[in-house]
Amino acid sequence: PLPQLKEFRQSVIARSEKKYLTDLMEQTAWDIEQACDVSGLKRARLYQLLKTYGISK
């Protein structure tokens, strides 16, 4: 069965954000300042998202 639209949206966004952040950190060689510049995220938000998605070196 299909999930509710809200659940579907959340899962798509979560997968997309995780992929984006993984690619971002690989492409910037884990240079947080550069990753913030590229993504437009503030340092605290970037760290929060990395923690949320379990992304680490």
Buried (B, 14 or more C-beta within 10 A) or exposed (E): EEEEEEEEEEEEEEEEBBEEBEEBBEEBEEEBEBBBEEBEBEEEEBEEBBEEBEBEE
